[in-house]
Amino acid sequence: MNRMMLKFWNDEQGQDLIEYTLLLAFVALASATLFIGAGRSVTGIWSVTNSRLVAANTSAS
């Protein structure tokens, strides 16, 4: 029984898969954070652009 537990404890097969999965999860969370921030910036840009277009349209009429 002890030998089997020691063999299980020392087995490193599959360790790379776990490390790559954690790395992929980190990259996905970082990407999601960046996309949310970029979405807010784009919303702000569109709001300013829309306001200026409405003002230009009003003054041209």
N, CA, C and O of each residue as an XYZ file, in Angstrom:
244
protein
N       0.820     -1.196      0.000
C       0.000      0.000      0.000
C       0.862      1.257      0.000
O       0.587      2.209     -0.730
N       1.913      1.251      0.830
C       2.803      2.411      0.895
C       3.525      2.642     -0.422
O       3.713      3.783     -0.844
N       3.927      1.555     -1.070
C       4.621      1.681     -2.337
C       3.687      2.280     -3.400
O       4.109      3.099     -4.218
N       2.437      1.867     -3.377
C       1.476      2.391     -4.338
C       1.225      3.892     -4.105
O       1.132      4.661     -5.061
N       1.118      4.299     -2.851
C       0.919      5.719     -2.541
C       2.154      6.535     -2.928
O       2.025      7.652     -3.430
N       3.337      5.989     -2.698
C       4.578      6.678     -3.053
C       4.685      6.816     -4.575
O       5.093      7.860     -5.084
N       4.314      5.754     -5.293
C       4.338      5.806     -6.755
C       3.345      6.852     -7.257
O       3.658      7.605     -8.180
N       2.173      6.906     -6.672
C       1.166      7.892     -7.059
C       1.652      9.307     -6.762
O       1.459     10.217     -7.568
N       2.277      9.486     -5.616
C       2.751     10.813     -5.197
C       3.857     11.326     -6.114
O       3.913     12.520     -6.407
N       4.733     10.440     -6.568
C       5.868     10.823     -7.397
C       5.537     10.888     -8.888
O       6.357     11.353     -9.681
N       4.371     10.437     -9.271
C       3.978     10.436    -10.676
C       3.708     11.868    -11.131
O       2.857     12.548    -10.558
N       4.424     12.331    -12.156
C       4.267     13.692    -12.659
C       3.567     13.719    -14.006
O       3.515     14.766    -14.652
N       3.044     12.622    -14.426
C       2.342     12.568    -15.691
C       1.048     13.369    -15.589
O       0.271     13.170    -14.656
N       0.814     14.255    -16.523
C      -0.370     15.096    -16.496
C      -0.127     16.449    -15.855
O      -1.005     17.311    -15.882
N       1.041     16.650    -15.283
C       1.357     17.929    -14.639
C       1.402     19.048    -15.668
O       0.937     20.153    -15.388
N       1.948     18.791    -16.847
C       2.016     19.804    -17.892
C       0.621     20.239    -18.326
O       0.384     21.420    -18.581
N      -0.290     19.294    -18.408
C      -1.655     19.613    -18.811
C      -2.297     20.582    -17.828
O      -2.973     21.523    -18.244
N      -2.100     20.371    -16.559
C      -2.655     21.255    -15.542
C      -2.016     22.638    -15.638
O      -2.709     23.649    -15.531
N      -0.707     22.688    -15.838
C      -0.027     23.981    -15.948
C      -0.513     24.756    -17.167
O      -0.757     25.959    -17.072
N      -0.656     24.091    -18.305
C      -1.137     24.768    -19.506
C      -2.594     25.215    -19.347
O      -2.979     26.269    -19.853
N      -3.389     24.425    -18.654
C      -4.776     24.808    -18.408
C      -4.849     26.053    -17.539
O      -5.646     26.951    -17.809
N      -4.029     26.117    -16.500
C      -4.005     27.305    -15.653
C      -3.518     28.523    -16.424
O      -4.051     29.619    -16.250
N      -2.521     28.346    -17.268
C      -2.023     29.444    -18.087
C      -3.094     29.925    -19.054
O      -3.268     31.129    -19.239
N      -3.802     29.008    -19.664
C      -4.875     29.362    -20.587
C      -5.994     30.101    -19.864
O      -6.551     31.055    -20.408
N      -6.330     29.682    -18.662
C      -7.353     30.367    -17.876
C      -6.917     31.790    -17.538
O      -7.727     32.716    -17.587
N      -5.654     31.968    -17.199
C      -5.136     33.308    -16.916
C      -5.210     34.193    -18.153
O      -5.626     35.348    -18.060
N      -4.818     33.676    -19.295
C      -4.869     34.447    -20.538
C      -6.309     34.806    -20.881
O      -6.572     35.923    -21.325
N      -7.236     33.890    -20.688
C      -8.641     34.164    -20.976
C      -9.191     35.255    -20.059
O      -9.915     36.139    -20.518
N      -8.858     35.204    -18.778
C      -9.330     36.247    -17.862
C      -8.708     37.601    -18.181
O      -9.390     38.624    -18.120
N      -7.443     37.618    -18.514
C      -6.787     38.874    -18.874
C      -7.398     39.449    -20.152
O      -7.605     40.659    -20.249
N      -7.682     38.603    -21.119
C      -8.301     39.060    -22.362
C      -9.695     39.614    -22.114
O     -10.064     40.644    -22.679
N     -10.462     38.947    -21.283
C     -11.807     39.423    -20.971
C     -11.745     40.787    -20.299
O     -12.556     41.662    -20.600
N     -10.802     40.976    -19.401
C     -10.645     42.262    -18.730
C     -10.304     43.356    -19.730
O     -10.852     44.456    -19.661
N      -9.405     43.062    -20.654
C      -9.031     44.048    -21.671
C     -10.201     44.379    -22.590
O     -10.401     45.541    -22.943
N     -10.979     43.365    -22.981
C     -12.113     43.611    -23.868
C     -13.185     44.452    -23.182
O     -13.810     45.298    -23.821
N     -13.401     44.229    -21.897
C     -14.384     45.031    -21.162
C     -13.923     46.481    -21.104
O     -14.715     47.398    -21.319
N     -12.642     46.687    -20.812
C     -12.097     48.045    -20.782
C     -12.159     48.711    -22.140
O     -12.488     49.893    -22.235
N     -11.848     47.974    -23.191
C     -11.903     48.529    -24.548
C     -13.338     48.849    -24.936
O     -13.585     49.836    -25.629
N     -14.279     48.037    -24.502
C     -15.686     48.295    -24.803
C     -16.155     49.600    -24.193
O     -16.913     50.342    -24.818
N     -15.715     49.887    -22.986
C     -16.076     51.148    -22.343
C     -15.471     52.324    -23.100
O     -16.115     53.361    -23.263
N     -14.235     52.163    -23.559
C     -13.585     53.233    -24.321
C     -14.315     53.480    -25.635
O     -14.532     54.630    -26.018
N     -14.689     52.422    -26.318
C     -15.401     52.560    -27.584
C     -16.754     53.222    -27.356
O     -17.177     54.055    -28.158
N     -17.433     52.864    -26.279
C     -18.715     53.495    -25.962
C     -18.535     54.994    -25.745
O     -19.348     55.793    -26.211
N     -17.485     55.373    -25.047
C     -17.204     56.787    -24.822
C     -16.910     57.517    -26.118
O     -17.381     58.635    -26.326
N     -16.136     56.894    -26.988
C     -15.803     57.514    -28.288
C     -17.064     57.702    -29.121
O     -17.260     58.762    -29.715
N     -17.928     56.678    -29.171
C     -19.157     56.794    -29.952
C     -20.082     57.865    -29.369
O     -20.755     58.570    -30.120
N     -20.123     57.990    -28.078
C     -20.965     59.017    -27.455
C     -20.494     60.411    -27.835
O     -21.309     61.265    -28.186
N     -19.200     60.653    -27.769
C     -18.643     61.962    -28.144
C     -18.882     62.231    -29.621
O     -19.278     63.334    -29.997
N     -18.644     61.231    -30.459
C     -18.846     61.393    -31.899
C     -20.302     61.696    -32.213
O     -20.600     62.565    -33.032
N     -21.199     60.984    -31.565
C     -22.624     61.210    -31.792
C     -23.021     62.615    -31.362
O     -23.782     63.277    -32.068
N     -22.530     63.082    -30.236
C     -22.851     64.427    -29.763
C     -22.360     65.482    -30.742
O     -23.068     66.448    -31.027
N     -21.168     65.302    -31.250
C     -20.622     66.276    -32.207
C     -21.366     66.245    -33.532
O     -21.568     67.288    -34.153
N     -21.774     65.067    -33.969
C     -22.549     64.986    -35.212
C     -23.920     65.639    -35.053
O     -24.394     66.313    -35.968
N     -24.553     65.447    -33.910
C     -25.849     66.086    -33.670
C     -25.680     67.598    -33.630
O     -26.494     68.333    -34.188
N     -24.627     68.059    -32.972
C     -24.377     69.506    -32.908
C     -24.092     70.069    -34.297
O     -24.570     71.153    -34.631
N     -23.325     69.354    -35.105
C     -23.026     69.817    -36.459
C     -24.269     69.834    -37.320
O     -24.459     70.743    -38.128
N     -25.103     68.849    -37.155
C     -26.356     68.772    -37.916
C     -27.282     69.900    -37.513
O     -27.938     70.495    -38.368
N     -27.348     70.203    -36.239
C     -28.207     71.275    -35.749
C     -27.727     72.627    -36.266
O     -28.541     73.442    -36.701
N     -26.436     72.875    -36.227
C     -25.913     74.162    -36.667
C     -25.972     74.304    -38.193
O     -26.021     75.427    -38.694
N     -25.969     73.204    -38.936
C     -26.030     73.252    -40.394
C     -27.466     73.469    -40.872
O     -27.686     73.909    -42.000
N     -28.416     73.168    -40.036
C     -29.832     73.290    -40.462
C     -30.332     74.687    -40.365
O     -31.491     74.952    -40.684
